[in-house]
Amino acid sequence: MRFDIITVLPSLLESPFAHSILQRAQKKGLAEIHVHNLRDYASNKQKSVDDYPYGGGSGMVMQIEPFANCIEKLMAERHYDDVIYMTPDGETLNQDIANGFSSKENIVILCGHYKGIDQRIRDIFVTREISIGDYVLSGGELPAAILVDSIIRLIPGVLSDETSALSDSFQDGLLDAPIYSRPAEWRGHQVPDILLSGNEAKIAAWRHEQQLKRTLERRPDLLEDSE
C-alpha cells in the first residue's frame, strides 16, 4: 500500500515513520510512505505557498496552485483510491474508517497549515476529509501520521501476530478488556485468577464481560450506536 503525503513541513514526518511497526512495514515492502515538500511545486521564486484570504480576515491561506501541481503529477503516475484532507471539520476518524482505508492501494494525504487550504482544492481533488478530534492543531502533519499508523497496522503481515489488530479496542464496537503480564503478583496487586486458569472458554467469557463493563463505564455511546 502506498501513501503520498503533501506537506509544507516534511521534516515533521521523518521520525514517526522511521521507527517500530511503521518502519518494519516499509522494510517488508508492505507499505510505501512518500513525503512531498509542497514548496517544490510552487512556481514563484520565493517558493511561497500561502497568501492573504480574499474578503479579509486573519491568517494566511495555502494556495491552490502548489497543491494542484503536486496532486496532478502524482495522478499522472498512478491511480489513487482517495485524496484525503486532514481537517478539524472532517468526519472523525474511527476504527471502521481505518479498516476501510486498509483495503486501498494508493492514497494521497494533504496536510493543511496556517488558516487552511484554498476551498477549490477540497472541491476539485479531495475525496475524503478526516479529523482526529474536535480540536485544532498547528498543521495536518501529526493527524496524517496518526491516520497512516491506524491503517498500516491493519495490513496483513505487518503485525507479527495478525490476530492482534483484530482484537484491538473498537474492532467489535467495544473497548478492550484489561490486560496483564508477569509477575502474577506485584506489591499485593494480583492478576485475576481466571486469567491463570488456562480455561480458554472461561477466559474469553470474562474478557467479553470486561469489555462490556468498560465500554459502559467509559464510552456508553458505543453501545448506543450498536443498538
C-alpha positions in Angstrom: 0.0 0.0 0.0 1.3 3.4 -0.9 0.9 6.7 0.9 1.8 10.1 -0.6 1.8 12.9 1.9 1.9 16.5 0.8 3.1 19.0 3.4 4.9 22.3 3.8 6.9 20.8 6.7 8.2 17.4 5.6 10.7 17.2 8.5 7.9 16.9 10.9 7.1 13.4 9.4 10.6 12.0 9.5 10.5 10.4 13.0 7.0 8.9 13.1 7.7 6.7 10.0 11.3 5.8 10.9 10.6 3.5 13.9 8.7 0.5 15.2 5.8 -1.0 13.2 5.8 1.6 10.5 9.4 1.2 9.8 9.1 -2.6 9.7 6.1 -2.4 7.3 8.2 -0.4 4.9 11.2 -2.7 5.2 8.9 -5.7 4.5 7.6 -3.9 1.4 4.1 -3.9 2.7 3.8 -0.2 2.8 5.4 2.8 1.0 5.4 6.3 2.5 6.4 9.2 0.3 6.5 12.7 1.7 6.4 15.6 -0.7 7.5 19.1 0.0 4.8 21.4 -1.1 7.3 24.2 -1.7 8.9 22.2 -4.5 5.6 22.7 -6.5 5.4 26.5 -6.1 6.0 28.5 -9.3 7.2 31.7 -7.7 10.9 32.5 -6.9 10.3 32.7 -3.2 8.7 29.2 -3.2 5.9 30.6 -1.0 2.7 28.6 -0.8 0.4 30.9 1.1 -1.3 34.3 0.6 -3.9 36.5 2.2 -7.5 35.4 2.2 -10.0 37.0 -0.2 -12.5 39.0 1.7 -10.1 39.9 4.5 -9.7 38.2 7.9 -6.8 36.9 9.9 -4.3 34.2 8.9 -2.9 33.0 5.7 -4.4 30.6 3.2 -2.5 27.8 1.4 -2.7 28.5 -2.3 -4.3 26.2 -4.9 -1.5 26.0 -7.5 1.2 24.2 -5.5 -1.3 21.5 -4.3 -2.7 21.1 -7.8 0.7 20.8 -9.3 1.8 18.1 -6.9 -1.5 16.1 -7.0 -1.7 16.2 -10.8 1.9 15.0 -11.1 1.1 12.1 -8.8 -2.1 11.2 -10.6 -0.3 11.2 -13.9 2.0 8.4 -12.5 -0.7 6.1 -10.9 -4.3 5.7 -9.9 -5.2 6.9 -6.4 -8.2 5.4 -4.5 -8.6 8.5 -2.3 -7.2 12.0 -1.8 -7.6 12.8 1.9 -7.5 16.2 3.5 -6.8 16.3 7.3 -9.1 18.9 8.7 -10.9 19.5 12.0 -14.2 19.8 10.2 -13.9 16.4 8.5 -15.5 13.1 9.6 -14.0 11.9 12.8 -11.5 9.0 12.4 -12.6 5.8 13.9 -11.8 2.1 13.6 -14.3 1.4 10.8 -12.8 4.2 8.7 -9.3 2.9 9.2 -10.5 -0.6 8.3 -11.9 0.7 5.1 -8.8 2.5 4.1 -6.6 -0.6 4.8 -8.1 -2.3 1.7 -6.9 0.5 -0.6 -3.8 0.5 -2.8 -2.8 4.2 -3.2 -3.7 7.2 -1.0 -2.8 10.9 -1.1 -2.9 12.8 2.1 -3.0 16.6 2.2 -1.6 18.4 5.3 -3.1 21.9 5.8 -1.3 24.7 7.6 -1.8 28.3 8.6 -5.6 29.1 8.3 -6.2 26.2 5.9 -6.2 25.4 2.2 -8.0 27.1 -0.7 -11.5 25.6 -0.8 -11.1 24.8 -4.5 -8.6 22.1 -3.7 -11.2 20.5 -1.5 -13.9 20.9 -4.2 -11.8 19.6 -7.1 -9.4 17.0 -5.8 -10.3 15.8 -2.2 -12.5 12.7 -1.9 -12.5 12.3 1.9 -11.9 14.8 4.7 -10.8 13.3 8.0 -10.5 14.8 11.5 -8.7 13.1 14.5 -10.9 15.0 17.0 -12.7 18.2 18.0 -9.7 20.4 18.4 -7.3 22.4 16.3 -3.6 21.7 15.8 -1.0 23.8 14.1 -1.0 21.7 11.0 -2.1 18.4 9.4 1.2 16.5 9.8 0.6 14.9 13.1 -3.0 13.9 12.1 -1.6 12.4 8.9 0.9 10.3 10.8 -1.9 9.1 13.1 -4.1 8.2 10.1 -1.2 6.3 8.4 -0.4 4.4 11.6 -4.0 3.4 12.1 -4.1 2.0 8.6 -0.7 0.3 8.2 -1.1 -1.8 11.3 -4.1 -3.4 9.7 -2.3 -4.6 6.6 -1.9 -8.4 6.6 1.7 -9.3 7.5 2.6 -6.0 9.3 2.0 -7.3 12.8 3.8 -10.4 13.9 0.5 -11.7 15.4 -2.2 -10.9 12.8 -4.9 -11.6 15.4 -3.6 -8.7 17.5 -5.2 -6.0 15.3 -8.5 -7.9 15.2 -8.7 -7.8 19.0 -8.0 -4.1 19.4 -10.4 -1.8 21.0 -13.2 -0.7 18.7 -12.9 -3.6 16.3 -16.0 -5.2 17.6 -17.6 -1.9 18.8 -16.3 -2.4 22.3 -13.3 -1.2 24.3 -10.7 -3.8 25.1 -10.6 -5.8 28.3 -7.9 -5.2 30.9 -4.6 -6.9 30.1 -1.9 -8.3 32.4 1.6 -9.8 32.2 4.2 -11.2 34.6 4.5 -11.2 37.5 1.2 -12.6 38.7 1.5 -10.7 42.0 3.1 -7.3 42.4 3.0 -5.3 45.7 -0.1 -7.0 46.7 -1.9 -6.5 43.4 -3.0 -9.8 41.8 -3.7 -10.8 38.3 -7.3 -12.1 38.1 -7.4 -15.8 38.9 -9.4 -16.6 35.8 -6.5 -15.5 33.6 -4.2 -18.0 35.3 -6.7 -20.9 35.0 -5.9 -22.0 31.5 -9.6 -22.4 30.7 -9.9 -20.6 27.3 -13.7 -20.6 27.2 -14.0 -19.0 30.7 -11.2 -16.5 29.9 -13.0 -15.5 26.7 -16.2 -15.1 28.6 -14.5 -13.0 31.3 -12.9 -10.8 28.7 -16.1 -10.1 26.9 -17.8 -9.3 30.2 -15.0 -6.9 31.0 -15.3 -5.3 27.5 -18.9 -4.6 28.1 -18.3 -3.2 31.6 -15.5 -0.9 30.5 -17.4 0.3 27.4 -20.5 1.0 29.6 -18.4 3.0 32.1 -16.2 4.9 29.6 -17.9 5.0 26.3 -21.6 4.2 26.6 -22.2 6.0 23.3 -20.6 3.0 21.6 -23.2 0.7 23.0 -26.0 3.1 21.9 -24.6 3.2 18.4 -24.7 -0.6 18.1 -28.4 -0.8 19.1 
